[in-house]
Amino acid sequence: MAEKRKYKKRFCKYCESKVDFMDYKEVGALRFSLSERYKIMPRRLTGNCKRHQDMISAVIKRARAAALIPYTVTRKQVVTQPFENLR
Ligand SMILES: [Zn+2]
């Protein structure tokens, strides 16, 4: 166990809050599945189920196309709280 595990919760957060439909305009709900560089978090780290992960990836891609989430982040823009300025 050389590597420290950052995300220990293994259950699906979206199943827990009983999310059936995701809106790409509600960026706050996608926060759990985006890294600080706005990348989609892999399922093995978030513990999301397949169903919700598929939903999330579709919604995030839609939100990117609508310019709600940046596609890429330069080194200077990297922040620990990516949704600070969205609130
Ligand atoms: Zn789920």
PDB file of the backbone (N, CA, C, O) and the ligand in Angstrom, with CONECT records:
HET     ZN  A 101       1
ATOM      1  N   MET A   1       0.845  -1.194   0.000  1.00  0.00           N
ATOM      2  CA  MET A   1       0.000   0.000   0.000  1.00  0.00           C
ATOM      3  C   MET A   1       0.884   1.248   0.000  1.00  0.00           C
ATOM      4  O   MET A   1       0.919   1.998   0.976  1.00  0.00           O
ATOM      5  N   ALA A   2       1.568   1.450  -1.068  1.00  0.00           N
ATOM      6  CA  ALA A   2       2.426   2.621  -1.155  1.00  0.00           C
ATOM      7  C   ALA A   2       1.606   3.858  -1.467  1.00  0.00           C
ATOM      8  O   ALA A   2       1.907   4.961  -1.010  1.00  0.00           O
ATOM      9  N   GLU A   3       0.580   3.650  -2.245  1.00  0.00           N
ATOM     10  CA  GLU A   3      -0.210   4.795  -2.693  1.00  0.00           C
ATOM     11  C   GLU A   3      -1.346   5.074  -1.709  1.00  0.00           C
ATOM     12  O   GLU A   3      -2.052   4.165  -1.273  1.00  0.00           O
ATOM     13  N   LYS A   4      -1.498   6.329  -1.381  1.00  0.00           N
ATOM     14  CA  LYS A   4      -2.558   6.729  -0.470  1.00  0.00           C
ATOM     15  C   LYS A   4      -3.863   6.868  -1.247  1.00  0.00           C
ATOM     16  O   LYS A   4      -3.893   7.462  -2.324  1.00  0.00           O
ATOM     17  N   ARG A   5      -4.899   6.337  -0.713  1.00  0.00           N
ATOM     18  CA  ARG A   5      -6.170   6.419  -1.429  1.00  0.00           C
ATOM     19  C   ARG A   5      -6.881   7.717  -1.072  1.00  0.00           C
ATOM     20  O   ARG A   5      -7.098   8.029   0.098  1.00  0.00           O
ATOM     21  N   LYS A   6      -7.234   8.460  -2.106  1.00  0.00           N
ATOM     22  CA  LYS A   6      -7.818   9.775  -1.896  1.00  0.00           C
ATOM     23  C   LYS A   6      -9.330   9.692  -1.726  1.00  0.00           C
ATOM     24  O   LYS A   6      -9.921  10.437  -0.944  1.00  0.00           O
ATOM     25  N   TYR A   7      -9.940   8.788  -2.458  1.00  0.00           N
ATOM     26  CA  TYR A   7     -11.392   8.668  -2.425  1.00  0.00           C
ATOM     27  C   TYR A   7     -11.728   7.295  -1.868  1.00  0.00           C
ATOM     28  O   TYR A   7     -11.509   6.278  -2.527  1.00  0.00           O
ATOM     29  N   LYS A   8     -12.256   7.268  -0.668  1.00  0.00           N
ATOM     30  CA  LYS A   8     -12.462   5.967  -0.064  1.00  0.00           C
ATOM     31  C   LYS A   8     -13.901   5.489  -0.176  1.00  0.00           C
ATOM     32  O   LYS A   8     -14.178   4.302  -0.008  1.00  0.00           O
ATOM     33  N   LYS A   9     -14.803   6.393  -0.453  1.00  0.00           N
ATOM     34  CA  LYS A   9     -16.199   5.961  -0.525  1.00  0.00           C
ATOM     35  C   LYS A   9     -16.450   5.173  -1.802  1.00  0.00           C
ATOM     36  O   LYS A   9     -16.095   5.621  -2.892  1.00  0.00           O
ATOM     37  N   ARG A  10     -17.038   4.045  -1.674  1.00  0.00           N
ATOM     38  CA  ARG A  10     -17.188   3.168  -2.809  1.00  0.00           C
ATOM     39  C   ARG A  10     -18.630   3.063  -3.287  1.00  0.00           C
ATOM     40  O   ARG A  10     -18.920   2.275  -4.187  1.00  0.00           O
ATOM     41  N   PHE A  11     -19.517   3.820  -2.721  1.00  0.00           N
ATOM     42  CA  PHE A  11     -20.909   3.729  -3.164  1.00  0.00           C
ATOM     43  C   PHE A  11     -21.217   4.873  -4.128  1.00  0.00           C
ATOM     44  O   PHE A  11     -20.487   5.862  -4.199  1.00  0.00           O
ATOM     45  N   CYS A  12     -22.276   4.721  -4.841  1.00  0.00           N
ATOM     46  CA  CYS A  12     -22.653   5.707  -5.846  1.00  0.00           C
ATOM     47  C   CYS A  12     -23.413   6.846  -5.183  1.00  0.00           C
ATOM     48  O   CYS A  12     -24.471   6.637  -4.589  1.00  0.00           O
ATOM     49  N   LYS A  13     -22.865   8.053  -5.290  1.00  0.00           N
ATOM     50  CA  LYS A  13     -23.487   9.203  -4.635  1.00  0.00           C
ATOM     51  C   LYS A  13     -24.822   9.549  -5.277  1.00  0.00           C
ATOM     52  O   LYS A  13     -25.721  10.085  -4.629  1.00  0.00           O
ATOM     53  N   TYR A  14     -24.932   9.238  -6.544  1.00  0.00           N
ATOM     54  CA  TYR A  14     -26.149   9.600  -7.256  1.00  0.00           C
ATOM     55  C   TYR A  14     -27.279   8.627  -6.957  1.00  0.00           C
ATOM     56  O   TYR A  14     -28.451   9.003  -6.940  1.00  0.00           O
ATOM     57  N   CYS A  15     -26.910   7.359  -6.720  1.00  0.00           N
ATOM     58  CA  CYS A  15     -27.926   6.404  -6.293  1.00  0.00           C
ATOM     59  C   CYS A  15     -28.424   6.779  -4.901  1.00  0.00           C
ATOM     60  O   CYS A  15     -29.610   6.662  -4.594  1.00  0.00           O
ATOM     61  N   GLU A  16     -27.504   7.226  -4.083  1.00  0.00           N
ATOM     62  CA  GLU A  16     -27.846   7.570  -2.709  1.00  0.00           C
ATOM     63  C   GLU A  16     -28.853   8.717  -2.675  1.00  0.00           C
ATOM     64  O   GLU A  16     -29.808   8.696  -1.897  1.00  0.00           O
ATOM     65  N   SER A  17     -28.629   9.715  -3.524  1.00  0.00           N
ATOM     66  CA  SER A  17     -29.560  10.843  -3.555  1.00  0.00           C
ATOM     67  C   SER A  17     -30.665  10.616  -4.587  1.00  0.00           C
ATOM     68  O   SER A  17     -31.414  11.537  -4.913  1.00  0.00           O
ATOM     69  N   LYS A  18     -30.761   9.416  -5.085  1.00  0.00           N
ATOM     70  CA  LYS A  18     -31.841   8.978  -5.986  1.00  0.00           C
ATOM     71  C   LYS A  18     -32.015   9.909  -7.192  1.00  0.00           C
ATOM     72  O   LYS A  18     -33.087  10.464  -7.433  1.00  0.00           O
ATOM     73  N   VAL A  19     -30.923  10.053  -7.932  1.00  0.00           N
ATOM     74  CA  VAL A  19     -30.953  10.885  -9.126  1.00  0.00           C
ATOM     75  C   VAL A  19     -31.349  10.009 -10.313  1.00  0.00           C
ATOM     76  O   VAL A  19     -30.683   9.023 -10.627  1.00  0.00           O
ATOM     77  N   ASP A  20     -32.421  10.381 -10.950  1.00  0.00           N
ATOM     78  CA  ASP A  20     -32.864   9.629 -12.125  1.00  0.00           C
ATOM     79  C   ASP A  20     -32.556  10.367 -13.413  1.00  0.00           C
ATOM     80  O   ASP A  20     -32.362   9.768 -14.470  1.00  0.00           O
ATOM     81  N   PHE A  21     -32.519  11.671 -13.294  1.00  0.00           N
ATOM     82  CA  PHE A  21     -32.272  12.480 -14.488  1.00  0.00           C
ATOM     83  C   PHE A  21     -31.308  13.591 -14.131  1.00  0.00           C
ATOM     84  O   PHE A  21     -31.412  14.198 -13.066  1.00  0.00           O
ATOM     85  N   MET A  22     -30.377  13.852 -15.018  1.00  0.00           N
ATOM     86  CA  MET A  22     -29.420  14.919 -14.760  1.00  0.00           C
ATOM     87  C   MET A  22     -29.535  15.992 -15.816  1.00  0.00           C
ATOM     88  O   MET A  22     -29.639  15.721 -17.012  1.00  0.00           O
ATOM     89  N   ASP A  23     -29.513  17.210 -15.338  1.00  0.00           N
ATOM     90  CA  ASP A  23     -29.594  18.343 -16.250  1.00  0.00           C
ATOM     91  C   ASP A  23     -28.195  18.924 -16.415  1.00  0.00           C
ATOM     92  O   ASP A  23     -27.484  19.137 -15.433  1.00  0.00           O
ATOM     93  N   TYR A  24     -27.812  19.175 -17.637  1.00  0.00           N
ATOM     94  CA  TYR A  24     -26.456  19.694 -17.862  1.00  0.00           C
ATOM     95  C   TYR A  24     -26.312  21.118 -17.342  1.00  0.00           C
ATOM     96  O   TYR A  24     -25.194  21.603 -17.163  1.00  0.00           O
ATOM     97  N   LYS A  25     -27.433  21.792 -17.099  1.00  0.00           N
ATOM     98  CA  LYS A  25     -27.350  23.156 -16.594  1.00  0.00           C
ATOM     99  C   LYS A  25     -27.062  23.194 -15.105  1.00  0.00           C
ATOM    100  O   LYS A  25     -26.588  24.201 -14.580  1.00  0.00           O
ATOM    101  N   GLU A  26     -27.349  22.093 -14.429  1.00  0.00           N
ATOM    102  CA  GLU A  26     -27.062  22.039 -12.997  1.00  0.00           C
ATOM    103  C   GLU A  26     -25.643  21.542 -12.793  1.00  0.00           C
ATOM    104  O   GLU A  26     -25.391  20.358 -12.565  1.00  0.00           O
ATOM    105  N   VAL A  27     -24.738  22.483 -12.885  1.00  0.00           N
ATOM    106  CA  VAL A  27     -23.322  22.122 -12.844  1.00  0.00           C
ATOM    107  C   VAL A  27     -22.927  21.628 -11.455  1.00  0.00           C
ATOM    108  O   VAL A  27     -22.006  20.825 -11.307  1.00  0.00           O
ATOM    109  N   GLY A  28     -23.626  22.111 -10.456  1.00  0.00           N
ATOM    110  CA  GLY A  28     -23.297  21.724  -9.097  1.00  0.00           C
ATOM    111  C   GLY A  28     -23.400  20.233  -8.859  1.00  0.00           C
ATOM    112  O   GLY A  28     -22.656  19.672  -8.055  1.00  0.00           O
ATOM    113  N   ALA A  29     -24.323  19.590  -9.557  1.00  0.00           N
ATOM    114  CA  ALA A  29     -24.514  18.160  -9.375  1.00  0.00           C
ATOM    115  C   ALA A  29     -23.382  17.356 -10.015  1.00  0.00           C
ATOM    116  O   ALA A  29     -23.154  16.201  -9.659  1.00  0.00           O
ATOM    117  N   LEU A  30     -22.690  17.966 -10.946  1.00  0.00           N
ATOM    118  CA  LEU A  30     -21.610  17.254 -11.630  1.00  0.00           C
ATOM    119  C   LEU A  30     -20.300  17.349 -10.864  1.00  0.00           C
ATOM    120  O   LEU A  30     -19.321  16.678 -11.190  1.00  0.00           O
ATOM    121  N   ARG A  31     -20.301  18.183  -9.855  1.00  0.00           N
ATOM    122  CA  ARG A  31     -19.085  18.470  -9.108  1.00  0.00           C
ATOM    123  C   ARG A  31     -18.406  17.203  -8.571  1.00  0.00           C
ATOM    124  O   ARG A  31     -17.180  17.113  -8.516  1.00  0.00           O
ATOM    125  N   PHE A  32     -19.235  16.227  -8.178  1.00  0.00           N
ATOM    126  CA  PHE A  32     -18.663  15.016  -7.586  1.00  0.00           C
ATOM    127  C   PHE A  32     -17.856  14.230  -8.600  1.00  0.00           C
ATOM    128  O   PHE A  32     -17.002  13.425  -8.229  1.00  0.00           O
ATOM    129  N   SER A  33     -18.114  14.455  -9.855  1.00  0.00           N
ATOM    130  CA  SER A  33     -17.498  13.615 -10.870  1.00  0.00           C
ATOM    131  C   SER A  33     -16.499  14.365 -11.717  1.00  0.00           C
ATOM    132  O   SER A  33     -16.072  13.870 -12.760  1.00  0.00           O
ATOM    133  N   LEU A  34     -16.118  15.553 -11.284  1.00  0.00           N
ATOM    134  CA  LEU A  34     -15.103  16.288 -12.025  1.00  0.00           C
ATOM    135  C   LEU A  34     -13.882  16.486 -11.140  1.00  0.00           C
ATOM    136  O   LEU A  34     -14.002  16.760  -9.946  1.00  0.00           O
ATOM    137  N   SER A  35     -12.727  16.345 -11.729  1.00  0.00           N
ATOM    138  CA  SER A  35     -11.508  16.611 -10.977  1.00  0.00           C
ATOM    139  C   SER A  35     -11.267  18.119 -10.970  1.00  0.00           C
ATOM    140  O   SER A  35     -12.031  18.880 -11.563  1.00  0.00           O
ATOM    141  N   GLU A  36     -10.202  18.544 -10.296  1.00  0.00           N
ATOM    142  CA  GLU A  36      -9.938  19.982 -10.247  1.00  0.00           C
ATOM    143  C   GLU A  36      -9.484  20.510 -11.604  1.00  0.00           C
ATOM    144  O   GLU A  36      -9.410  21.721 -11.811  1.00  0.00           O
ATOM    145  N   ARG A  37      -9.184  19.616 -12.511  1.00  0.00           N
ATOM    146  CA  ARG A  37      -8.871  20.048 -13.866  1.00  0.00           C
ATOM    147  C   ARG A  37     -10.057  19.807 -14.799  1.00  0.00           C
ATOM    148  O   ARG A  37      -9.901  19.755 -16.019  1.00  0.00           O
ATOM    149  N   TYR A  38     -11.214  19.665 -14.221  1.00  0.00           N
ATOM    150  CA  TYR A  38     -12.459  19.491 -14.984  1.00  0.00           C
ATOM    151  C   TYR A  38     -12.456  18.241 -15.830  1.00  0.00           C
ATOM    152  O   TYR A  38     -13.102  18.184 -16.877  1.00  0.00           O
ATOM    153  N   LYS A  39     -11.742  17.259 -15.385  1.00  0.00           N
ATOM    154  CA  LYS A  39     -11.783  15.993 -16.106  1.00  0.00           C
ATOM    155  C   LYS A  39     -12.818  15.104 -15.451  1.00  0.00           C
ATOM    156  O   LYS A  39     -13.095  15.230 -14.258  1.00  0.00           O
ATOM    157  N   ILE A  40     -13.375  14.226 -16.219  1.00  0.00           N
ATOM    158  CA  ILE A  40     -14.358  13.304 -15.662  1.00  0.00           C
ATOM    159  C   ILE A  40     -13.628  12.260 -14.831  1.00  0.00           C
ATOM    160  O   ILE A  40     -12.691  11.607 -15.288  1.00  0.00           O
ATOM    161  N   MET A  41     -14.089  12.130 -13.604  1.00  0.00           N
ATOM    162  CA  MET A  41     -13.439  11.183 -12.716  1.00  0.00           C
ATOM    163  C   MET A  41     -13.783   9.758 -13.123  1.00  0.00           C
ATOM    164  O   MET A  41     -14.931   9.473 -13.464  1.00  0.00           O
ATOM    165  N   PRO A  42     -12.820   8.874 -13.094  1.00  0.00           N
ATOM    166  CA  PRO A  42     -13.119   7.488 -13.436  1.00  0.00           C
ATOM    167  C   PRO A  42     -13.970   6.827 -12.363  1.00  0.00           C
ATOM    168  O   PRO A  42     -13.943   7.214 -11.195  1.00  0.00           O
ATOM    169  N   ARG A  43     -14.701   5.852 -12.776  1.00  0.00           N
ATOM    170  CA  ARG A  43     -15.638   5.186 -11.881  1.00  0.00           C
ATOM    171  C   ARG A  43     -14.923   4.491 -10.727  1.00  0.00           C
ATOM    172  O   ARG A  43     -15.469   4.367  -9.630  1.00  0.00           O
ATOM    173  N   ARG A  44     -13.718   4.048 -10.980  1.00  0.00           N
ATOM    174  CA  ARG A  44     -13.009   3.330  -9.915  1.00  0.00           C
ATOM    175  C   ARG A  44     -12.639   4.251  -8.759  1.00  0.00           C
ATOM    176  O   ARG A  44     -12.370   3.779  -7.654  1.00  0.00           O
ATOM    177  N   LEU A  45     -12.622   5.565  -9.002  1.00  0.00           N
ATOM    178  CA  LEU A  45     -12.322   6.503  -7.922  1.00  0.00           C
ATOM    179  C   LEU A  45     -13.574   7.034  -7.248  1.00  0.00           C
ATOM    180  O   LEU A  45     -13.598   7.213  -6.030  1.00  0.00           O
ATOM    181  N   THR A  46     -14.608   7.285  -8.029  1.00  0.00           N
ATOM    182  CA  THR A  46     -15.802   7.873  -7.427  1.00  0.00           C
ATOM    183  C   THR A  46     -16.721   6.813  -6.843  1.00  0.00           C
ATOM    184  O   THR A  46     -17.494   7.095  -5.928  1.00  0.00           O
ATOM    185  N   GLY A  47     -16.642   5.603  -7.362  1.00  0.00           N
ATOM    186  CA  GLY A  47     -17.532   4.555  -6.891  1.00  0.00           C
ATOM    187  C   GLY A  47     -18.914   4.647  -7.484  1.00  0.00           C
ATOM    188  O   GLY A  47     -19.845   4.012  -6.989  1.00  0.00           O
ATOM    189  N   ASN A  48     -19.064   5.420  -8.526  1.00  0.00           N
ATOM    190  CA  ASN A  48     -20.368   5.522  -9.170  1.00  0.00           C
ATOM    191  C   ASN A  48     -20.723   4.219  -9.878  1.00  0.00           C
ATOM    192  O   ASN A  48     -19.852   3.444 -10.275  1.00  0.00           O
ATOM    193  N   CYS A  49     -22.011   4.006 -10.020  1.00  0.00           N
ATOM    194  CA  CYS A  49     -22.440   2.816 -10.737  1.00  0.00           C
ATOM    195  C   CYS A  49     -22.367   3.089 -12.238  1.00  0.00           C
ATOM    196  O   CYS A  49     -22.236   4.234 -12.669  1.00  0.00           O
ATOM    197  N   LYS A  50     -22.451   2.042 -13.005  1.00  0.00           N
ATOM    198  CA  LYS A  50     -22.314   2.180 -14.458  1.00  0.00           C
ATOM    199  C   LYS A  50     -23.390   3.101 -15.035  1.00  0.00           C
ATOM    200  O   LYS A  50     -23.125   3.941 -15.895  1.00  0.00           O
ATOM    201  N   ARG A  51     -24.586   2.918 -14.541  1.00  0.00           N
ATOM    202  CA  ARG A  51     -25.710   3.682 -15.066  1.00  0.00           C
ATOM    203  C   ARG A  51     -25.473   5.184 -14.883  1.00  0.00           C
ATOM    204  O   ARG A  51     -25.623   5.963 -15.824  1.00  0.00           O
ATOM    205  N   HIS A  52     -25.107   5.573 -13.675  1.00  0.00           N
ATOM    206  CA  HIS A  52     -24.935   6.991 -13.413  1.00  0.00           C
ATOM    207  C   HIS A  52     -23.673   7.530 -14.066  1.00  0.00           C
ATOM    208  O   HIS A  52     -23.639   8.688 -14.482  1.00  0.00           O
ATOM    209  N   GLN A  53     -22.637   6.708 -14.162  1.00  0.00           N
ATOM    210  CA  GLN A  53     -21.416   7.180 -14.804  1.00  0.00           C
ATOM    211  C   GLN A  53     -21.677   7.486 -16.286  1.00  0.00           C
ATOM    212  O   GLN A  53     -21.180   8.476 -16.823  1.00  0.00           O
ATOM    213  N   ASP A  54     -22.444   6.642 -16.917  1.00  0.00           N
ATOM    214  CA  ASP A  54     -22.803   6.892 -18.323  1.00  0.00           C
ATOM    215  C   ASP A  54     -23.588   8.190 -18.444  1.00  0.00           C
ATOM    216  O   ASP A  54     -23.372   8.994 -19.350  1.00  0.00           O
ATOM    217  N   MET A  55     -24.510   8.368 -17.496  1.00  0.00           N
ATOM    218  CA  MET A  55     -25.324   9.577 -17.487  1.00  0.00           C
ATOM    219  C   MET A  55     -24.440  10.813 -17.312  1.00  0.00           C
ATOM    220  O   MET A  55     -24.595  11.813 -18.014  1.00  0.00           O
ATOM    221  N   ILE A  56     -23.519  10.719 -16.367  1.00  0.00           N
ATOM    222  CA  ILE A  56     -22.647  11.844 -16.050  1.00  0.00           C
ATOM    223  C   ILE A  56     -21.774  12.213 -17.226  1.00  0.00           C
ATOM    224  O   ILE A  56     -21.636  13.390 -17.559  1.00  0.00           O
ATOM    225  N   SER A  57     -21.185  11.213 -17.855  1.00  0.00           N
ATOM    226  CA  SER A  57     -20.275  11.527 -18.956  1.00  0.00           C
ATOM    227  C   SER A  57     -21.034  12.197 -20.092  1.00  0.00           C
ATOM    228  O   SER A  57     -20.513  13.111 -20.732  1.00  0.00           O
ATOM    229  N   ALA A  58     -22.251  11.753 -20.345  1.00  0.00           N
ATOM    230  CA  ALA A  58     -23.053  12.396 -21.392  1.00  0.00           C
ATOM    231  C   ALA A  58     -23.370  13.833 -21.006  1.00  0.00           C
ATOM    232  O   ALA A  58     -23.279  14.741 -21.833  1.00  0.00           O
ATOM    233  N   VAL A  59     -23.743  14.034 -19.745  1.00  0.00           N
ATOM    234  CA  VAL A  59     -24.135  15.370 -19.284  1.00  0.00           C
ATOM    235  C   VAL A  59     -22.938  16.315 -19.262  1.00  0.00           C
ATOM    236  O   VAL A  59     -23.057  17.486 -19.621  1.00  0.00           O
ATOM    237  N   ILE A  60     -21.797  15.807 -18.843  1.00  0.00           N
ATOM    238  CA  ILE A  60     -20.606  16.659 -18.783  1.00  0.00           C
ATOM    239  C   ILE A  60     -20.195  17.082 -20.181  1.00  0.00           C
ATOM    240  O   ILE A  60     -19.816  18.232 -20.400  1.00  0.00           O
ATOM    241  N   LYS A  61     -20.268  16.161 -21.123  1.00  0.00           N
ATOM    242  CA  LYS A  61     -19.908  16.511 -22.493  1.00  0.00           C
ATOM    243  C   LYS A  61     -20.865  17.550 -23.061  1.00  0.00           C
ATOM    244  O   LYS A  61     -20.470  18.440 -23.814  1.00  0.00           O
ATOM    245  N   ARG A  62     -22.119  17.416 -22.686  1.00  0.00           N
ATOM    246  CA  ARG A  62     -23.122  18.395 -23.120  1.00  0.00           C
ATOM    247  C   ARG A  62     -22.818  19.761 -22.497  1.00  0.00           C
ATOM    248  O   ARG A  62     -22.888  20.790 -23.169  1.00  0.00           O
ATOM    249  N   ALA A  63     -22.480  19.756 -21.205  1.00  0.00           N
ATOM    250  CA  ALA A  63     -22.179  21.011 -20.512  1.00  0.00           C
ATOM    251  C   ALA A  63     -20.937  21.673 -21.084  1.00  0.00           C
ATOM    252  O   ALA A  63     -20.841  22.899 -21.126  1.00  0.00           O
ATOM    253  N   ARG A  64     -19.983  20.853 -21.528  1.00  0.00           N
ATOM    254  CA  ARG A  64     -18.791  21.420 -22.156  1.00  0.00           C
ATOM    255  C   ARG A  64     -19.147  22.108 -23.466  1.00  0.00           C
ATOM    256  O   ARG A  64     -18.663  23.198 -23.769  1.00  0.00           O
ATOM    257  N   ALA A  65     -19.992  21.456 -24.222  1.00  0.00           N
ATOM    258  CA  ALA A  65     -20.394  22.032 -25.498  1.00  0.00           C
ATOM    259  C   ALA A  65     -21.155  23.333 -25.285  1.00  0.00           C
ATOM    260  O   ALA A  65     -21.098  24.238 -26.118  1.00  0.00           O
ATOM    261  N   ALA A  66     -21.872  23.422 -24.158  1.00  0.00           N
ATOM    262  CA  ALA A  66     -22.606  24.640 -23.838  1.00  0.00           C
ATOM    263  C   ALA A  66     -21.738  25.637 -23.086  1.00  0.00           C
ATOM    264  O   ALA A  66     -22.238  26.655 -22.607  1.00  0.00           O
ATOM    265  N   ALA A  67     -20.449  25.356 -22.978  1.00  0.00           N
ATOM    266  CA  ALA A  67     -19.467  26.245 -22.355  1.00  0.00           C
ATOM    267  C   ALA A  67     -19.752  26.503 -20.867  1.00  0.00           C
ATOM    268  O   ALA A  67     -19.390  27.554 -20.339  1.00  0.00           O
ATOM    269  N   LEU A  68     -20.384  25.565 -20.212  1.00  0.00           N
ATOM    270  CA  LEU A  68     -20.584  25.696 -18.771  1.00  0.00           C
ATOM    271  C   LEU A  68     -19.367  25.182 -18.017  1.00  0.00           C
ATOM    272  O   LEU A  68     -19.078  25.613 -16.901  1.00  0.00           O
ATOM    273  N   ILE A  69     -18.662  24.256 -18.647  1.00  0.00           N
ATOM    274  CA  ILE A  69     -17.465  23.656 -18.067  1.00  0.00           C
ATOM    275  C   ILE A  69     -16.368  23.777 -19.122  1.00  0.00           C
ATOM    276  O   ILE A  69     -16.613  23.486 -20.292  1.00  0.00           O
ATOM    277  N   PRO A  70     -15.179  24.195 -18.740  1.00  0.00           N
ATOM    278  CA  PRO A  70     -14.119  24.270 -19.750  1.00  0.00           C
ATOM    279  C   PRO A  70     -13.640  22.880 -20.183  1.00  0.00           C
ATOM    280  O   PRO A  70     -13.697  21.917 -19.418  1.00  0.00           O
ATOM    281  N   TYR A  71     -13.179  22.805 -21.397  1.00  0.00           N
ATOM    282  CA  TYR A  71     -12.645  21.539 -21.896  1.00  0.00           C
ATOM    283  C   TYR A  71     -11.273  21.267 -21.288  1.00  0.00           C
ATOM    284  O   TYR A  71     -10.982  20.173 -20.804  1.00  0.00           O
ATOM    285  N   THR A  72     -10.443  22.309 -21.333  1.00  0.00           N
ATOM    286  CA  THR A  72      -9.093  22.149 -20.802  1.00  0.00           C
ATOM    287  C   THR A  72      -8.818  23.272 -19.820  1.00  0.00           C
ATOM    288  O   THR A  72      -9.434  24.336 -19.882  1.00  0.00           O
ATOM    289  N   VAL A  73      -7.903  23.027 -18.930  1.00  0.00           N
ATOM    290  CA  VAL A  73      -7.527  24.009 -17.925  1.00  0.00           C
ATOM    291  C   VAL A  73      -6.015  24.176 -17.999  1.00  0.00           C
ATOM    292  O   VAL A  73      -5.268  23.199 -17.939  1.00  0.00           O
ATOM    293  N   THR A  74      -5.578  25.404 -18.129  1.00  0.00           N
ATOM    294  CA  THR A  74      -4.137  25.633 -18.120  1.00  0.00           C
ATOM    295  C   THR A  74      -3.624  25.574 -16.694  1.00  0.00           C
ATOM    296  O   THR A  74      -4.391  25.584 -15.731  1.00  0.00           O
ATOM    297  N   ARG A  75      -2.333  25.512 -16.589  1.00  0.00           N
ATOM    298  CA  ARG A  75      -1.739  25.294 -15.278  1.00  0.00           C
ATOM    299  C   ARG A  75      -2.106  26.398 -14.289  1.00  0.00           C
ATOM    300  O   ARG A  75      -2.297  26.128 -13.103  1.00  0.00           O
ATOM    301  N   LYS A  76      -2.202  27.611 -14.758  1.00  0.00           N
ATOM    302  CA  LYS A  76      -2.483  28.725 -13.867  1.00  0.00           C
ATOM    303  C   LYS A  76      -3.925  28.743 -13.372  1.00  0.00           C
ATOM    304  O   LYS A  76      -4.238  29.307 -12.323  1.00  0.00           O
ATOM    305  N   GLN A  77      -4.791  28.109 -14.157  1.00  0.00           N
ATOM    306  CA  GLN A  77      -6.205  28.139 -13.786  1.00  0.00           C
ATOM    307  C   GLN A  77      -6.581  27.048 -12.799  1.00  0.00           C
ATOM    308  O   GLN A  77      -7.703  27.027 -12.294  1.00  0.00           O
ATOM    309  N   VAL A  78      -5.660  26.151 -12.524  1.00  0.00           N
ATOM    310  CA  VAL A  78      -5.989  25.037 -11.653  1.00  0.00           C
ATOM    311  C   VAL A  78      -6.236  25.549 -10.241  1.00  0.00           C
ATOM    312  O   VAL A  78      -5.386  26.204  -9.638  1.00  0.00           O
ATOM    313  N   VAL A  79      -7.403  25.239  -9.740  1.00  0.00           N
ATOM    314  CA  VAL A  79      -7.764  25.664  -8.392  1.00  0.00           C
ATOM    315  C   VAL A  79      -8.228  24.441  -7.626  1.00  0.00           C
ATOM    316  O   VAL A  79      -8.596  23.422  -8.211  1.00  0.00           O
ATOM    317  N   THR A  80      -8.205  24.558  -6.331  1.00  0.00           N
ATOM    318  CA  THR A  80      -8.643  23.417  -5.535  1.00  0.00           C
ATOM    319  C   THR A  80     -10.158  23.308  -5.515  1.00  0.00           C
ATOM    320  O   THR A  80     -10.711  22.213  -5.408  1.00  0.00           O
ATOM    321  N   GLN A  81     -10.819  24.440  -5.617  1.00  0.00           N
ATOM    322  CA  GLN A  81     -12.286  24.436  -5.638  1.00  0.00           C
ATOM    323  C   GLN A  81     -12.763  24.923  -6.998  1.00  0.00           C
ATOM    324  O   GLN A  81     -12.943  26.125  -7.188  1.00  0.00           O
ATOM    325  N   PRO A  82     -12.969  24.032  -7.932  1.00  0.00           N
ATOM    326  CA  PRO A  82     -13.285  24.475  -9.294  1.00  0.00           C
ATOM    327  C   PRO A  82     -14.626  25.188  -9.402  1.00  0.00           C
ATOM    328  O   PRO A  82     -14.857  25.910 -10.371  1.00  0.00           O
ATOM    329  N   PHE A  83     -15.499  25.005  -8.446  1.00  0.00           N
ATOM    330  CA  PHE A  83     -16.821  25.600  -8.600  1.00  0.00           C
ATOM    331  C   PHE A  83     -17.011  26.851  -7.756  1.00  0.00           C
ATOM    332  O   PHE A  83     -18.130  27.318  -7.544  1.00  0.00           O
ATOM    333  N   GLU A  84     -15.905  27.371  -7.289  1.00  0.00           N
ATOM    334  CA  GLU A  84     -15.965  28.565  -6.462  1.00  0.00           C
ATOM    335  C   GLU A  84     -16.617  29.743  -7.188  1.00  0.00           C
ATOM    336  O   GLU A  84     -17.502  30.411  -6.655  1.00  0.00           O
ATOM    337  N   ASN A  85     -16.160  29.975  -8.400  1.00  0.00           N
ATOM    338  CA  ASN A  85     -16.656  31.152  -9.127  1.00  0.00           C
ATOM    339  C   ASN A  85     -17.978  30.896  -9.827  1.00  0.00           C
ATOM    340  O   ASN A  85     -18.518  31.795 -10.472  1.00  0.00           O
ATOM    341  N   LEU A  86     -18.505  29.694  -9.711  1.00  0.00           N
ATOM    342  CA  LEU A  86     -19.792  29.427 -10.330  1.00  0.00           C
ATOM    343  C   LEU A  86     -20.947  29.689  -9.365  1.00  0.00           C
ATOM    344  O   LEU A  86     -22.095  29.869  -9.770  1.00  0.00           O
ATOM    345  N   ARG A  87     -20.614  29.704  -8.113  1.00  0.00           N
ATOM    346  CA  ARG A  87     -21.667  29.891  -7.129  1.00  0.00           C
ATOM    347  C   ARG A  87     -22.092  31.333  -6.978  1.00  0.00           C
ATOM    348  O   ARG A  87     -22.977  31.635  -6.177  1.00  0.00           O
TER     349      ARG A  87
HETATM  350 ZN    ZN A 101     -25.793   5.185  -9.324  1.00  0.00          ZN2+
END
